[in-house]
């Protein structure tokens, strides 16, 4: 998610990456993957890690290293263990 600043919050936004739009894109992508029922493609949802802290980024765009590290560890776990 990106912050709701003047580019996202104004009417008409010049940047459409609002939390609602990003969530909608992710929902569509997840459903496309699930509907395809393809064993070669999986949808890995990491929003349970990133969504609660999306607004903690020092620059409002890139998550802190602690969050990125947790996300990377989860992805590695899913790929290597799960």
Z-matrix of the N, CA and C atoms (Angstrom, degrees):
N
C 1 1.444
C 2 1.521 1 111.08
N 3 1.286 2 115.35 1 153.13
C 4 1.458 3 121.87 2 176.19
C 5 1.522 4 108.86 3 -115.89
N 6 1.322 5 117.08 4 158.06
C 7 1.464 6 119.80 5 -177.91
C 8 1.519 7 111.60 6 -66.84
N 9 1.312 8 114.84 7 153.99
C 10 1.460 9 119.49 8 178.33
C 11 1.528 10 107.60 9 -90.01
N 12 1.311 11 115.21 10 79.67
C 13 1.457 12 121.79 11 178.73
C 14 1.516 13 110.05 12 -96.91
N 15 1.323 14 115.04 13 -161.81
C 16 1.469 15 118.98 14 -176.23
C 17 1.524 16 113.03 15 -67.49
N 18 1.325 17 118.02 16 -28.90
C 19 1.470 18 119.35 17 -179.92
C 20 1.526 19 111.87 18 -75.06
N 21 1.336 20 117.23 19 -31.43
C 22 1.466 21 121.25 20 -178.16
C 23 1.520 22 111.44 21 -94.67
N 24 1.331 23 116.83 22 -35.90
C 25 1.457 24 120.39 23 -173.00
C 26 1.514 25 116.26 24 -88.25
N 27 1.332 26 117.06 25 -11.01
C 28 1.469 27 117.11 26 -178.01
C 29 1.523 28 110.62 27 -81.51
N 30 1.283 29 115.92 28 167.15
C 31 1.456 30 122.21 29 179.33
C 32 1.525 31 107.93 30 -110.35
N 33 1.135 32 117.33 31 117.29
C 34 1.425 33 151.26 32 -20.52
C 35 1.531 34 109.79 33 -63.08
N 36 1.326 35 117.24 34 127.81
C 37 1.457 36 119.67 35 177.58
C 38 1.525 37 110.99 36 -66.85
N 39 1.328 38 115.37 37 144.75
C 40 1.467 39 119.96 38 174.17
C 41 1.527 40 110.19 39 -98.53
N 42 1.325 41 116.32 40 -7.86
C 43 1.460 42 122.68 41 175.39
C 44 1.528 43 106.22 42 -131.89
N 45 1.308 44 116.22 43 118.37
C 46 1.461 45 120.93 44 -172.83
C 47 1.523 46 113.09 45 -94.03
N 48 1.346 47 118.75 46 10.49
C 49 1.463 48 121.46 47 -175.79
C 50 1.531 49 111.98 48 -84.70
N 51 1.300 50 116.57 49 51.66
C 52 1.464 51 120.85 50 176.79
C 53 1.526 52 108.74 51 -79.06
N 54 1.337 53 118.21 52 160.16
C 55 1.465 54 119.59 53 178.53
C 56 1.528 55 113.38 54 -54.30
N 57 1.309 56 117.34 55 -38.98
C 58 1.469 57 120.22 56 -179.34
C 59 1.523 58 111.60 57 -65.62
N 60 1.321 59 117.03 58 -42.16
C 61 1.468 60 120.79 59 -179.63
C 62 1.527 61 110.31 60 -68.15
N 63 1.321 62 117.06 61 -43.79
C 64 1.464 63 120.85 62 179.36
C 65 1.529 64 110.16 63 -61.65
N 66 1.333 65 117.02 64 -44.57
C 67 1.470 66 120.27 65 177.72
C 68 1.523 67 111.37 66 -60.79
N 69 1.321 68 116.63 67 -39.34
C 70 1.470 69 120.53 68 179.19
C 71 1.525 70 111.71 69 -65.29
N 72 1.333 71 116.36 70 -44.02
C 73 1.465 72 119.90 71 177.15
C 74 1.527 73 110.71 72 -60.75
N 75 1.324 74 116.92 73 -44.09
C 76 1.465 75 120.10 74 179.08
C 77 1.520 76 111.55 75 -63.55
N 78 1.319 77 117.51 76 -39.04
C 79 1.461 78 121.82 77 177.97
C 80 1.530 79 110.61 78 -62.30
N 81 1.316 80 116.41 79 -45.13
C 82 1.470 81 121.32 80 178.99
C 83 1.522 82 110.48 81 -63.53
N 84 1.333 83 116.47 82 -46.41
C 85 1.462 84 120.45 83 -179.71
C 86 1.525 85 111.63 84 -61.39
N 87 1.330 86 116.55 85 -44.14
C 88 1.462 87 119.88 86 178.69
C 89 1.524 88 111.15 87 -60.48
N 90 1.324 89 116.89 88 -43.88
C 91 1.462 90 120.27 89 -179.89
C 92 1.523 91 112.32 90 -67.50
N 93 1.319 92 118.00 91 -36.06
C 94 1.469 93 120.36 92 176.12
C 95 1.518 94 110.84 93 -62.30
N 96 1.316 95 116.12 94 -43.27
C 97 1.462 96 120.04 95 179.69
C 98 1.526 97 110.26 96 -65.71
N 99 1.329 98 116.98 97 -45.89
C 100 1.465 99 120.06 98 -179.65
C 101 1.523 100 111.78 99 -65.01
N 102 1.330 101 117.10 100 -40.06
C 103 1.460 102 120.67 101 179.75
C 104 1.529 103 112.27 102 -68.37
N 105 1.326 104 116.74 103 -30.11
C 106 1.461 105 119.94 104 -179.93
C 107 1.523 106 111.22 105 -67.81
N 108 1.333 107 116.53 106 -26.29
C 109 1.459 108 121.67 107 177.86
C 110 1.524 109 111.04 108 49.23
N 111 1.323 110 114.86 109 46.63
C 112 1.455 111 122.32 110 -177.52
C 113 1.523 112 108.72 111 -104.14
N 114 1.309 113 117.90 112 123.73
C 115 1.461 114 121.16 113 -177.33
C 116 1.526 115 112.80 114 -70.25
N 117 1.323 116 118.14 115 -11.68
C 118 1.464 117 120.91 116 -179.64
C 119 1.521 118 112.48 117 -92.19
N 120 1.319 119 117.81 118 -10.58
C 121 1.457 120 121.24 119 -177.69
C 122 1.527 121 109.07 120 -126.29
N 123 1.320 122 115.87 121 126.55
C 124 1.456 123 121.81 122 176.69
C 125 1.520 124 109.27 123 -123.16
N 126 1.310 125 115.37 124 155.90
C 127 1.460 126 121.63 125 174.61
C 128 1.511 127 107.42 126 -106.78
N 129 1.298 128 116.68 127 120.55
C 130 1.460 129 121.64 128 -179.62
C 131 1.529 130 108.32 129 -107.42
N 132 1.301 131 115.27 130 109.72
C 133 1.467 132 121.49 131 -177.00
C 134 1.525 133 110.05 132 -90.64
N 135 1.319 134 116.51 133 116.81
C 136 1.466 135 121.14 134 177.26
C 137 1.526 136 111.62 135 -112.32
N 138 1.312 137 116.30 136 12.47
C 139 1.465 138 117.89 137 -176.64
C 140 1.524 139 112.92 138 -66.95
N 141 1.338 140 118.13 139 -22.44
C 142 1.461 141 118.83 140 177.00
C 143 1.531 142 110.86 141 -65.73
N 144 1.323 143 116.95 142 -19.41
C 145 1.462 144 121.70 143 176.28
C 146 1.524 145 110.64 144 -90.48
N 147 1.313 146 116.84 145 -46.74
C 148 1.465 147 120.47 146 -170.66
C 149 1.528 148 114.78 147 -88.58
N 150 1.321 149 117.26 148 -33.33
C 151 1.463 150 119.46 149 -173.22
C 152 1.530 151 113.79 150 -61.78
N 153 1.335 152 119.79 151 -42.30
C 154 1.468 153 118.70 152 -179.01
C 155 1.536 154 113.62 153 -65.06
N 156 1.327 155 117.23 154 -18.79
C 157 1.470 156 119.64 155 -175.26
C 158 1.533 157 112.34 156 -123.36
N 159 1.318 158 117.56 157 21.84
C 160 1.458 159 120.23 158 -175.50
C 161 1.518 160 112.72 159 -61.21
N 162 1.321 161 117.44 160 -24.28
C 163 1.463 162 120.08 161 -177.03
C 164 1.532 163 113.21 162 -97.29
N 165 1.330 164 117.66 163 15.84
C 166 1.468 165 120.69 164 179.69
C 167 1.523 166 112.88 165 -95.66
N 168 1.300 167 117.93 166 -1.04
C 169 1.461 168 121.03 167 -177.94
C 170 1.524 169 110.73 168 -65.49
N 171 1.325 170 115.64 169 133.96
C 172 1.466 171 120.09 170 -179.16
C 173 1.528 172 112.09 171 -61.08
N 174 1.325 173 116.57 172 -31.56
C 175 1.462 174 120.57 173 -179.97
C 176 1.531 175 111.62 174 -107.91
N 177 1.320 176 117.05 175 9.69
C 178 1.463 177 124.98 176 -179.33
C 179 1.524 178 113.42 177 66.62
N 180 1.322 179 117.24 178 13.23
C 181 1.466 180 119.38 179 179.65
C 182 1.525 181 113.24 180 -132.84
N 183 1.313 182 117.70 181 -39.58
C 184 1.455 183 121.40 182 -174.70
C 185 1.524 184 109.56 183 -110.46
N 186 1.325 185 115.95 184 124.80
C 187 1.454 186 120.64 185 -176.99
C 188 1.525 187 111.36 186 -64.01
N 189 1.328 188 116.95 187 150.93
C 190 1.467 189 120.23 188 177.30
C 191 1.533 190 111.13 189 -59.70
N 192 1.321 191 115.82 190 155.83
C 193 1.457 192 121.55 191 -177.70
C 194 1.525 193 111.97 192 -57.00
N 195 1.325 194 117.41 193 -36.82
C 196 1.467 195 119.85 194 179.26
C 197 1.527 196 111.02 195 -59.15
N 198 1.317 197 116.47 196 -43.17
C 199 1.469 198 120.49 197 -178.78
C 200 1.532 199 110.22 198 -70.38
N 201 1.317 200 116.36 199 -44.52
C 202 1.467 201 120.04 200 179.09
C 203 1.520 202 111.39 201 -61.62
N 204 1.325 203 116.27 202 -36.95
C 205 1.465 204 120.50 203 179.05
C 206 1.527 205 111.32 204 -66.29
N 207 1.322 206 116.84 205 -42.62
C 208 1.466 207 120.38 206 177.63
C 209 1.526 208 109.83 207 -63.10
N 210 1.306 209 116.59 208 -42.54
C 211 1.468 210 120.42 209 178.72
C 212 1.531 211 110.36 210 -62.18
N 213 1.330 212 117.03 211 -44.00
C 214 1.466 213 121.20 212 179.48
C 215 1.527 214 111.10 213 -63.44
N 216 1.330 215 117.10 214 -41.26
C 217 1.464 216 120.28 215 178.21
C 218 1.529 217 111.35 216 -63.82
N 219 1.319 218 116.84 217 -39.74
C 220 1.467 219 120.29 218 177.99
C 221 1.529 220 110.42 219 -64.11
N 222 1.314 221 117.13 220 -44.41
C 223 1.469 222 120.89 221 179.46
C 224 1.526 223 109.87 222 -61.99
N 225 1.336 224 117.10 223 -44.19
C 226 1.468 225 120.43 224 177.82
C 227 1.526 226 110.87 225 -61.27
N 228 1.323 227 117.16 226 -41.60
C 229 1.463 228 121.02 227 178.48
C 230 1.532 229 111.04 228 -60.03
N 231 1.318 230 116.14 229 -48.29
C 232 1.465 231 120.06 230 -178.68
C 233 1.527 232 110.88 231 -62.36
N 234 1.324 233 117.02 232 -41.83
C 235 1.455 234 120.72 233 -177.80
C 236 1.526 235 112.90 234 -72.04
N 237 1.330 236 117.41 235 -35.16
C 238 1.452 237 120.34 236 -171.63
C 239 1.529 238 114.95 237 -102.12
N 240 1.332 239 117.48 238 -25.99
C 241 1.451 240 119.87 239 -173.06
C 242 1.519 241 112.67 240 -116.05
N 243 1.302 242 115.91 241 -49.12
C 244 1.464 243 121.12 242 -170.98
C 245 1.503 244 112.96 243 -65.37
